[in-house]
Amino acid sequence: MDIKVSELKSRLNKGEILNFFDVREPWEHEESNIGAQLMPLTSIPDQLDELSPLKDQEIIVHCKTGGRSNQAKIFLESNGFTQVRSLLGGIEAFLA
C-alpha cells in the first residue's frame, strides 16, 4: 500500500527513522530534498545487494510526481522486497 503525504509528514515530524529513498536524478535532488537518501531509479539494479537487508522492512520511495517511484516499487517487489511504498503525488504533492 502506497503512502500518503499526510502520513509521511507526520512520521517525519515525529523523527521516525525511515528507509526513505529519492529515486530522482542527482540534479533534481539538489534542487529540492525532503530528507530521503538519493538513489536514482537507474541505479537501483546495481544496489540490490546493498538494499537486501531491507527486504522485509518498510521502504518508502519518492520521485517528482509518483511515476518513477512506482517503477522502483514494482522493480523492488519483483526482486523480493515485501514492504515497498511509493509516495502518492511525489515531492510535488509533499511541497504543495
N, CA, C and O atoms as a MOPAC input file, in Angstrom:
PM7 MOZYME 1SCF
protein

 N      0.84000 1    -1.18300 1     0.00000 1
 C      0.00000 1     0.00000 1     0.00000 1
 C      0.88600 1     1.24800 1     0.00000 1
 O      1.79700 1     1.36700 1     0.82000 1
 N      0.62100 1     2.16000 1    -0.90600 1
 C      1.40800 1     3.38000 1    -1.00400 1
 C      1.15600 1     4.28900 1     0.19800 1
 O      0.24100 1     4.06000 1     0.98900 1
 N      1.98100 1     5.31900 1     0.31700 1
 C      1.89800 1     6.20300 1     1.46900 1
 C      1.42100 1     7.58600 1     1.03900 1
 O      1.85300 1     8.12200 1     0.01900 1
 N      0.52900 1     8.14200 1     1.83300 1
 C      0.01100 1     9.48300 1     1.57400 1
 C      0.95800 1    10.51700 1     2.18000 1
 O      1.67500 1    10.24000 1     3.14200 1
 N      0.94200 1    11.70700 1     1.59800 1
 C      1.77900 1    12.80200 1     2.07800 1
 C      1.53900 1    13.05200 1     3.56200 1
 O      2.49000 1    13.23700 1     4.32100 1
 N      0.27500 1    13.05900 1     3.98000 1
 C     -0.04300 1    13.36700 1     5.38100 1
 C      0.60500 1    12.36600 1     6.33500 1
 O      1.11400 1    12.76000 1     7.38500 1
 N      0.59400 1    11.08000 1     5.98600 1
 C      1.22200 1    10.06900 1     6.84600 1
 C      2.73200 1    10.25500 1     6.88800 1
 O      3.34000 1    10.19600 1     7.95600 1
 N      3.33900 1    10.48200 1     5.71700 1
 C      4.79000 1    10.66300 1     5.67700 1
 C      5.20800 1    11.88700 1     6.48100 1
 O      6.15700 1    11.81500 1     7.26300 1
 N      4.51300 1    13.01100 1     6.30000 1
 C      4.85600 1    14.22500 1     7.04900 1
 C      4.75100 1    13.98700 1     8.54900 1
 O      5.62000 1    14.41800 1     9.30800 1
 N      3.70200 1    13.30800 1     8.98100 1
 C      3.51500 1    13.01800 1    10.39600 1
 C      4.66500 1    12.18200 1    10.93900 1
 O      5.19000 1    12.46600 1    12.01600 1
 N      5.05200 1    11.16100 1    10.20100 1
 C      6.13300 1    10.28600 1    10.65700 1
 C      7.47000 1    11.01100 1    10.66400 1
 O      8.27100 1    10.81900 1    11.57900 1
 N      7.72000 1    11.83500 1     9.66500 1
 C      8.96300 1    12.61200 1     9.64500 1
 C      8.98300 1    13.61200 1    10.79300 1
 O     10.01600 1    13.78900 1    11.43700 1
 N      7.85900 1    14.26700 1    11.05800 1
 C      7.78700 1    15.23900 1    12.15500 1
 C      8.01900 1    14.59600 1    13.51200 1
 O      8.50500 1    15.25200 1    14.43400 1
 N      7.67700 1    13.31700 1    13.64500 1
 C      7.90800 1    12.58200 1    14.89600 1
 C      9.35300 1    12.12300 1    15.01500 1
 O      9.75900 1    11.60000 1    16.05300 1
 N     10.13400 1    12.31700 1    13.95000 1
 C     11.53800 1    11.92400 1    13.97900 1
 C     11.78100 1    10.45500 1    13.71500 1
 O     12.84300 1     9.93200 1    14.05400 1
 N     10.80600 1     9.77600 1    13.11200 1
 C     10.98900 1     8.35900 1    12.80500 1
 C     12.16100 1     8.17100 1    11.85300 1
 O     12.37700 1     8.97000 1    10.94100 1
 N     12.90500 1     7.11000 1    12.08000 1
 C     13.97800 1     6.73200 1    11.17100 1
 C     13.34800 1     5.84800 1    10.10200 1
 O     12.81800 1     4.77900 1    10.40500 1
 N     13.40800 1     6.29500 1     8.86100 1
 C     12.75900 1     5.59000 1     7.77100 1
 C     13.78500 1     5.13900 1     6.73600 1
 O     14.83000 1     5.76700 1     6.56800 1
 N     13.47700 1     4.05400 1     6.05200 1
 C     14.21900 1     3.65900 1     4.86200 1
 C     13.55500 1     4.42800 1     3.72100 1
 O     12.60300 1     3.95100 1     3.10300 1
 N     14.07000 1     5.61400 1     3.45700 1
 C     13.39800 1     6.59800 1     2.61800 1
 C     14.33700 1     6.99800 1     1.48900 1
 O     15.41600 1     7.53900 1     1.73500 1
 N     13.92600 1     6.73200 1     0.24600 1
 C     14.78900 1     6.93700 1    -0.90900 1
 C     14.14300 1     7.83000 1    -1.96000 1
 O     12.96000 1     7.70000 1    -2.27500 1
 N     14.95900 1     8.74400 1    -2.49600 1
 C     14.58000 1     9.63300 1    -3.58400 1
 C     15.11500 1     9.00300 1    -4.86500 1
 O     16.32900 1     8.88800 1    -5.03500 1
 N     14.22000 1     8.59000 1    -5.77300 1
 C     14.65100 1     7.89800 1    -6.98600 1
 C     14.78600 1     8.84000 1    -8.19000 1
 O     14.88100 1     8.39200 1    -9.33300 1
 N     14.79400 1    10.15400 1    -7.91500 1
 C     15.01200 1    11.13100 1    -8.98400 1
 C     16.50100 1    11.20900 1    -9.32000 1
 O     17.31800 1    10.49900 1    -8.73400 1
 N     16.83700 1    12.06900 1   -10.26000 1
 C     18.22200 1    12.27300 1   -10.66700 1
 C     18.93800 1    13.19900 1    -9.67100 1
 O     18.29000 1    13.97600 1    -8.96900 1
 N     20.27600 1    13.11500 1    -9.61100 1
 C     21.01700 1    13.94500 1    -8.64900 1
 C     20.70400 1    15.43800 1    -8.74700 1
 O     20.58400 1    16.10600 1    -7.72000 1
 N     20.56900 1    15.97000 1    -9.95600 1
 C     20.29100 1    17.40800 1   -10.09200 1
 C     18.92800 1    17.77200 1    -9.50900 1
 O     18.75500 1    18.86800 1    -8.97500 1
 N     17.95600 1    16.85700 1    -9.60700 1
 C     16.63800 1    17.11500 1    -9.02400 1
 C     16.71900 1    17.11000 1    -7.50000 1
 O     16.10000 1    17.93700 1    -6.83000 1
 N     17.48600 1    16.17300 1    -6.97000 1
 C     17.67600 1    16.03700 1    -5.52500 1
 C     18.34600 1    17.29500 1    -4.96200 1
 O     18.00800 1    17.75700 1    -3.87200 1
 N     19.30400 1    17.84000 1    -5.72500 1
 C     19.98300 1    19.06500 1    -5.28800 1
 C     19.01600 1    20.24700 1    -5.25300 1
 O     19.12100 1    21.10300 1    -4.37400 1
 N     18.07900 1    20.30200 1    -6.19400 1
 C     17.12300 1    21.40400 1    -6.25000 1
 C     16.14500 1    21.38500 1    -5.08400 1
 O     15.80700 1    22.43300 1    -4.53200 1
 N     15.69000 1    20.19500 1    -4.71000 1
 C     14.75500 1    20.06500 1    -3.58900 1
 C     14.90700 1    18.68300 1    -2.98200 1
 O     14.93400 1    17.67300 1    -3.68600 1
 N     15.00500 1    18.65900 1    -1.66300 1
 C     15.25600 1    17.41600 1    -0.94900 1
 C     14.40800 1    17.42400 1     0.31400 1
 O     14.43200 1    18.39200 1     1.07400 1
 N     13.66200 1    16.35600 1     0.54000 1
 C     12.81100 1    16.27800 1     1.73100 1
 C     13.32900 1    15.26400 1     2.74500 1
 O     12.57200 1    14.75500 1     3.57200 1
 N     14.62700 1    14.97500 1     2.67200 1
 C     15.24800 1    14.12200 1     3.67200 1
 C     15.48300 1    12.68300 1     3.25500 1
 O     15.95200 1    11.87200 1     4.05400 1
 N     15.16200 1    12.36200 1     2.01800 1
 C     15.37700 1    10.99600 1     1.53900 1
 C     16.80300 1    10.83500 1     1.02800 1
 O     17.44000 1    11.79600 1     0.59500 1
 N     17.28300 1     9.60900 1     1.08900 1
 C     18.59900 1     9.28400 1     0.54600 1
 C     18.47400 1     9.16400 1    -0.96900 1
 O     17.55800 1     8.50700 1    -1.46400 1
 N     19.37700 1     9.78700 1    -1.70500 1
 C     19.34700 1     9.73700 1    -3.15700 1
 C     19.70300 1     8.34300 1    -3.65600 1
 O     20.73400 1     7.78400 1    -3.28200 1
 N     18.84100 1     7.79000 1    -4.50400 1
 C     19.09700 1     6.51900 1    -5.16500 1
 C     18.35400 1     6.55000 1    -6.50300 1
 O     17.24100 1     6.03600 1    -6.61300 1
 N     18.98600 1     7.16300 1    -7.52800 1
 C     18.30300 1     7.28300 1    -8.81100 1
 C     17.75000 1     5.94700 1    -9.30200 1
 O     18.36000 1     4.89500 1    -9.11000 1
 N     16.59300 1     6.01300 1    -9.93200 1
 C     15.91500 1     4.81100 1   -10.41700 1
 C     16.85600 1     3.92000 1   -11.21200 1
 O     16.85500 1     2.70200 1   -11.03400 1
 N     17.66100 1     4.51600 1   -12.09100 1
 C     18.54400 1     3.71600 1   -12.94200 1
 C     19.65000 1     3.01700 1   -12.16200 1
 O     20.26600 1     2.08700 1   -12.68200 1
 N     19.91800 1     3.43600 1   -10.93300 1
 C     20.99000 1     2.82300 1   -10.14100 1
 C     20.49200 1     1.68400 1    -9.25300 1
 O     21.29700 1     0.93400 1    -8.70200 1
 N     19.18900 1     1.55100 1    -9.11300 1
 C     18.65500 1     0.55300 1    -8.17700 1
 C     19.10100 1    -0.87300 1    -8.49800 1
 O     19.48100 1    -1.59800 1    -7.57900 1
 N     19.07200 1    -1.31100 1    -9.76700 1
 C     19.52700 1    -2.68400 1   -10.03000 1
 C     20.94500 1    -2.95700 1    -9.52700 1
 O     21.23800 1    -4.06300 1    -9.07600 1
 N     21.81900 1    -1.96200 1    -9.60200 1
 C     23.20400 1    -2.12700 1    -9.14400 1
 C     23.32200 1    -2.08000 1    -7.62700 1
 O     24.37900 1    -2.40000 1    -7.08200 1
 N     22.25200 1    -1.68300 1    -6.93300 1
 C     22.31400 1    -1.53900 1    -5.48400 1
 C     21.47300 1    -2.58100 1    -4.74800 1
 O     21.23900 1    -2.44900 1    -3.54600 1
 N     21.01800 1    -3.61200 1    -5.45500 1
 C     20.17600 1    -4.62800 1    -4.81100 1
 C     20.88800 1    -5.31700 1    -3.65100 1
 O     20.26800 1    -5.59500 1    -2.62400 1
 N     22.18700 1    -5.59700 1    -3.80200 1
 C     22.92100 1    -6.24800 1    -2.70600 1
 C     22.95200 1    -5.34500 1    -1.47500 1
 O     22.77600 1    -5.81400 1    -0.35100 1
 N     23.17500 1    -4.04800 1    -1.69200 1
 C     23.20200 1    -3.07600 1    -0.59300 1
 C     21.83800 1    -2.97900 1     0.08100 1
 O     21.74900 1    -2.80200 1     1.29600 1
 N     20.78100 1    -3.09500 1    -0.71300 1
 C     19.42100 1    -2.97700 1    -0.18200 1
 C     18.89200 1    -4.28300 1     0.42300 1
 O     17.89900 1    -4.25900 1     1.14900 1
 N     19.53100 1    -5.40700 1     0.14100 1
 C     18.98400 1    -6.71400 1     0.53900 1
 C     18.65500 1    -6.85000 1     2.03000 1
 O     17.70700 1    -7.56300 1     2.35900 1
 N     19.38800 1    -6.20100 1     2.95300 1
 C     18.98200 1    -6.30800 1     4.36300 1
 C     17.60200 1    -5.69600 1     4.63900 1
 O     17.01700 1    -5.94000 1     5.69500 1
 N     17.08800 1    -4.91500 1     3.70700 1
 C     15.79500 1    -4.24300 1     3.89200 1
 C     14.63600 1    -5.01800 1     3.26300 1
 O     13.51500 1    -4.51200 1     3.21500 1
 N     14.88900 1    -6.23500 1     2.78200 1
 C     13.86100 1    -6.98100 1     2.03300 1
 C     12.53700 1    -7.10000 1     2.77100 1
 O     11.47900 1    -7.04900 1     2.14500 1
 N     12.57500 1    -7.25700 1     4.08000 1
 C     11.34000 1    -7.42500 1     4.84100 1
 C     11.02900 1    -6.21500 1     5.72100 1
 O     10.22600 1    -6.30500 1     6.65000 1
 N     11.67000 1    -5.08200 1     5.42200 1
 C     11.40500 1    -3.84600 1     6.14600 1
 C     10.66600 1    -2.87800 1     5.22300 1
 O     10.70900 1    -3.01300 1     4.00000 1
 N      9.99600 1    -1.91200 1     5.82300 1
 C      9.33100 1    -0.89900 1     5.02900 1
 C     10.36600 1    -0.03300 1     4.31200 1
 O     11.33800 1     0.42800 1     4.91100 1
 N     10.13600 1     0.17300 1     3.03500 1
 C     10.94000 1     1.08000 1     2.21700 1
 C      9.96700 1     2.07500 1     1.59100 1
 O      8.95400 1     1.68100 1     1.01200 1
 N     10.27700 1     3.36100 1     1.70900 1
 C      9.45700 1     4.40400 1     1.10000 1
 C     10.28400 1     5.04900 1    -0.00200 1
 O     11.42100 1     5.46500 1     0.22200 1
 N      9.70100 1     5.12600 1    -1.19900 1
 C     10.38400 1     5.74800 1    -2.32900 1
 C      9.55900 1     6.92800 1    -2.82900 1
 O      8.33000 1     6.91200 1    -2.76900 1
 N     10.25300 1     7.95300 1    -3.32300 1
 C      9.54400 1     9.09700 1    -3.90100 1
 C     10.29500 1     9.61100 1    -5.11400 1
 O     11.49400 1     9.38700 1    -5.27500 1
 N      9.54900 1    10.31000 1    -5.96800 1
 C     10.12400 1    10.99100 1    -7.12300 1
 C      9.40400 1    12.32900 1    -7.25500 1
 O      8.95300 1    12.88600 1    -6.25500 1
 N      9.28900 1    12.84600 1    -8.46400 1
 C      8.65000 1    14.14700 1    -8.64600 1
 C      7.13600 1    14.06600 1    -8.48200 1
 O      6.54800 1    14.84000 1    -7.72600 1
 N      6.50200 1    13.12200 1    -9.19500 1
 C      5.04000 1    13.02400 1    -9.14000 1
 C      4.51800 1    11.62800 1    -8.85100 1
 O      3.31300 1    11.45400 1    -8.66700 1
 N      5.38000 1    10.63900 1    -8.80600 1
 C      4.96000 1     9.28300 1    -8.46400 1
 C      5.24000 1     8.22600 1    -9.51200 1
 O      5.17700 1     7.03700 1    -9.20300 1
 N      5.54700 1     8.61100 1   -10.73300 1
 C      5.77800 1     7.63900 1   -11.79900 1
 C      7.02700 1     6.79800 1   -11.60200 1
 O      6.96400 1     5.56900 1   -11.65300 1
 N      8.15000 1     7.44300 1   -11.37900 1
 C      9.40400 1     6.70500 1   -11.19900 1
 C      9.41100 1     5.92600 1    -9.89000 1
 O      9.95200 1     4.82300 1    -9.82400 1
 N      8.81600 1     6.49400 1    -8.85700 1
 C      8.79900 1     5.75900 1    -7.58500 1
 C      7.92100 1     4.50700 1    -7.71400 1
 O      8.20600 1     3.48600 1    -7.08800 1
 N      6.87600 1     4.58000 1    -8.50900 1
 C      6.05900 1     3.38600 1    -8.73100 1
 C      6.85000 1     2.34000 1    -9.51400 1
 O      6.73000 1     1.14600 1    -9.24100 1
 N      7.65200 1     2.77300 1   -10.47900 1
 C      8.51700 1     1.83800 1   -11.20800 1
 C      9.51900 1     1.19300 1   -10.24500 1
 O      9.76900 1    -0.01100 1   -10.31600 1
 N     10.08800 1     2.00100 1    -9.34900 1
 C     11.03600 1     1.46300 1    -8.36600 1
 C     10.34700 1     0.44300 1    -7.46800 1
 O     10.91100 1    -0.61000 1    -7.16900 1
 N      9.14400 1     0.75200 1    -7.04600 1
 C      8.37100 1    -0.15400 1    -6.19800 1
 C      8.15500 1    -1.48800 1    -6.90300 1
 O      8.39800 1    -2.54500 1    -6.32000 1
 N      7.70100 1    -1.44500 1    -8.14400 1
 C      7.44900 1    -2.67200 1    -8.90800 1
 C      8.73200 1    -3.47200 1    -9.05800 1
 O      8.72600 1    -4.69000 1    -8.88000 1
 N      9.83700 1    -2.79800 1    -9.38500 1
 C     11.10800 1    -3.48900 1    -9.55200 1
 C     11.55200 1    -4.15300 1    -8.24500 1
 O     11.93700 1    -5.32300 1    -8.23700 1
 N     11.49800 1    -3.41000 1    -7.15300 1
 C     11.92400 1    -3.96500 1    -5.86700 1
 C     11.03100 1    -5.13500 1    -5.45200 1
 O     11.52700 1    -6.15300 1    -4.96900 1
 N      9.72700 1    -4.99300 1    -5.63700 1
 C      8.81900 1    -6.09400 1    -5.29200 1
 C      9.11900 1    -7.32500 1    -6.13100 1
 O      9.03800 1    -8.44500 1    -5.62800 1
 N      9.46300 1    -7.14000 1    -7.39500 1
 C      9.78100 1    -8.28400 1    -8.26100 1
 C     11.08900 1    -8.95100 1    -7.85200 1
 O     11.38800 1   -10.06300 1    -8.28600 1
 N     11.86900 1    -8.26400 1    -7.01000 1
 C     13.12000 1    -8.81900 1    -6.50500 1
 C     13.01600 1    -9.22000 1    -5.03800 1
 O     14.03100 1    -9.34100 1    -4.35200 1
 N     11.80000 1    -9.42400 1    -4.55800 1
 C     11.59900 1    -9.99800 1    -3.23700 1
 C     11.40700 1    -9.03200 1    -2.09200 1
 O     11.31700 1    -9.46400 1    -0.94300 1
 N     11.34000 1    -7.73600 1    -2.36000 1
 C     11.10300 1    -6.77000 1    -1.29400 1
 C      9.60800 1    -6.75700 1    -0.98600 1
 O      8.78300 1    -6.68200 1    -1.89700 1
 N      9.26600 1    -6.83000 1     0.28300 1
 C      7.88200 1    -7.10600 1     0.66500 1
 C      7.08000 1    -5.90100 1     1.15200 1
 O      5.85400 1    -5.97800 1     1.22900 1
 N      7.74400 1    -4.78500 1     1.48200 1
 C      7.01800 1    -3.65000 1     2.06200 1
 C      7.43000 1    -2.32700 1     1.42700 1
 O      7.81600 1    -1.39200 1     2.13000 1
 N      7.35000 1    -2.24500 1     0.10800 1
 C      7.74900 1    -1.03400 1    -0.59900 1
 C      6.52600 1    -0.14100 1    -0.77800 1
 O      5.46800 1    -0.59200 1    -1.21700 1
 N      6.69200 1     1.13000 1    -0.43000 1
 C      5.60000 1     2.10200 1    -0.53500 1
 C      6.08300 1     3.30900 1    -1.33700 1
 O      7.16700 1     3.83900 1    -1.09500 1
 N      5.26900 1     3.72400 1    -2.28100 1
 C      5.55600 1     4.89900 1    -3.10200 1
 C      4.78400 1     6.08800 1    -2.53500 1
 O      3.62800 1     5.95400 1    -2.13500 1
 N      5.43100 1     7.24600 1    -2.50500 1
 C      4.77000 1     8.46000 1    -2.02300 1
 C      3.78300 1     8.94200 1    -3.07900 1
 O      4.17800 1     9.31800 1    -4.18200 1
 N      2.50300 1     8.93000 1    -2.73500 1
 C      1.45900 1     9.34200 1    -3.66800 1
 C      1.60400 1    10.82400 1    -4.00700 1
 O      1.60300 1    11.67500 1    -3.11700 1
 N      1.72900 1    11.12500 1    -5.29700 1
 C      1.88500 1    12.50900 1    -5.73800 1
 C      3.30400 1    13.01500 1    -5.72900 1
 O      3.57100 1    14.10600 1    -6.23200 1
 N      4.23400 1    12.24200 1    -5.16400 1
 C      5.63300 1    12.59800 1    -5.15300 1
 C      5.95600 1    13.86300 1    -4.36700 1
 O      5.16400 1    14.34200 1    -3.55600 1
 N      7.14100 1    14.38200 1    -4.63600 1
 C      7.62100 1    15.55400 1    -3.91800 1
 C      6.75600 1    16.78100 1    -4.23700 1
 O      6.63900 1    17.68500 1    -3.41000 1
 N      6.15200 1    16.81700 1    -5.43100 1
 C      5.29200 1    17.95100 1    -5.76600 1
 C      4.11200 1    18.02400 1    -4.79100 1
 O      3.75500 1    19.10800 1    -4.33000 1
 N      3.51300 1    16.87900 1    -4.48000 1
 C      2.39900 1    16.85900 1    -3.52400 1
 C      2.89300 1    17.18800 1    -2.11300 1
 O      2.20500 1    17.86400 1    -1.34900 1
 N      4.09000 1    16.70500 1    -1.77800 1
 C      4.65600 1    16.93500 1    -0.44400 1
 C      4.88900 1    18.42600 1    -0.21500 1
 O      4.62400 1    18.94300 1     0.87000 1
 N      5.38000 1    19.10500 1    -1.23100 1
 C      5.73300 1    20.52700 1    -1.10300 1
 C      4.56200 1    21.46600 1    -1.37200 1
 O      4.67100 1    22.67100 1    -1.14200 1
 N      3.45700 1    20.93500 1    -1.85200 1
 C      2.29600 1    21.77400 1    -2.20200 1
 C      1.66200 1    22.40200 1    -0.96700 1
 O      0.67900 1    23.13400 1    -1.08200 1

